[in-house]
């Protein structure tokens, strides 16, 4: 028996060491790739670029983070002692099978790396596959560590005072991390705004809508370009009292990232409820903040704030409450979610399908489907057409497909597959274990994949706001599946009440070993999730830990003040917001959101009489349809005939105003 235990211990040690070594290899290869290639987040293509010549390091932080996670977790949770024996002979019989599986796994990993390095293939797909394998490897190593630590002495922080301190400190750490991430993302938005990286669409139009809600506002074009012409967003307009207090575009720059990052609190609560220790739950919450999409969505590719950013914490709370069996709370959060925007009906349908298929709340699922359908019909057939100039709901035109064959072709095109990999690659192992929850995000995901413009299939935009929280919640469920099933089984044996559907766990009661055999707090599993997400963040994210930002910082793109801001300040000094109407190019218009009237250039500007007091044009604004369409000279000649003359110029931006007496 002892020899068998020794062999089993040696097998586990070999598998764990090989898993950790393969993960370290993935980090090294990722660093090599980031030093050799630049990655285009929109086209998913690697472009040869010598970052080493620019003095940019090849992401050595990845190795440092990985090692610090292992050392720190070991220091907090290490338990000396012999490896516990499995509860039955079935596990012992499974050791050779685990060895064979590990051999196949590592052979496949090496084949992927060889294909990436030596063969002309789609590098992004191979890299995503490598990240998936890294997640599996780290998860395997963490499972081995937790099994070895299960029956040893108590961990370093297991005393009552230590547990109390941790339970207090962990939320503080998460709140500080949320605040730091929000401050960083707000700073990026302000910087890009002052460098003409944010346009009036959509961030500016949302600000004008809030300004239109104030009875004492001096603006004359109330709801002129309202978002109600495109989407029904009642929860957004509930922010009007908050805007009345702050009354600055900065409010939305803060609110967007704050809402997105606040999802970490919901996942911290979910992880605790699923049996994680405070340390593990904190690691899971930090993994949410490290997701590449979370770092990209606040800026939204130059669009800035989007109302669906508000849905992120609401969707997270809906799934968290449902998984924990708090159905009334889940229904309340769901109702708030769909009030963010009518497109959240897709999430409501997916959540209802989950209730119908995997829980006993089938009646609730039917009610949700009927109510969501009625709400969507009211929004798209009555409310939005009332505000739209066309008198119809135009958002479905973004799909473009007219036949089922065309729709299917759009859903399965390569760019759509790349988008799915961008969202799910670092979570793939845990998603496979919590796939039932993940199904709730499928309707919204299919809707996004069907968009005709392939550039929207990118994590830099906002379309995954209702998808990413579902996928991450499913990953948390997958990570904690066996532990939660055991907790539920123990509660039922003690006569406890457990309302959460066991189907969400992905395991069968009675088929798992005792709780002590699985480790006490899943700290290693949480560390493996965080490490995998950090590796993916280095490639796709935007933060001081990503290669993309290091390139921006090294090239000094935002180091100096933009000379065009001098023209903006000239207008604001010489023309009162209360009395002046401004016509401007798209990105310059975002600096006059508090003026009496502000209109971006359009085809109508060339046809209708120019009634603005000031015209501000930027020759370098590629977002503007007049500039990008090569019709700027036509606009300037039209303005000259109307009596406008250039009164100030700075960089590529010039200010025109009517001459005295005109």
PyMOL commands that set and color helices and strands:
alter all, ss='L'
color gray80, all
select helices_A, chain A and resi 2-36+52-54+61-77+89-93+95-118+123-149+160-194+200-212+227-229+234-237+240-246+250-261+263-273+278-290+292-297+300-302+307-323+327-340+342-358+362-387+395-398+404-411+414-433+435-449+454-456+463-466+468-479+481-493+502-505+515-518+523-540+547-555+565-574+586-589+603-607+625-628+632-641
alter helices_A, ss='H'
color red, helices_A
select strands_A, chain A and resi 37-40+45-48+581-584+597-600+614-618+644-650+653-658
alter strands_A, ss='S'
color yellow, strands_A
deselect
rebuild
show_as cartoon
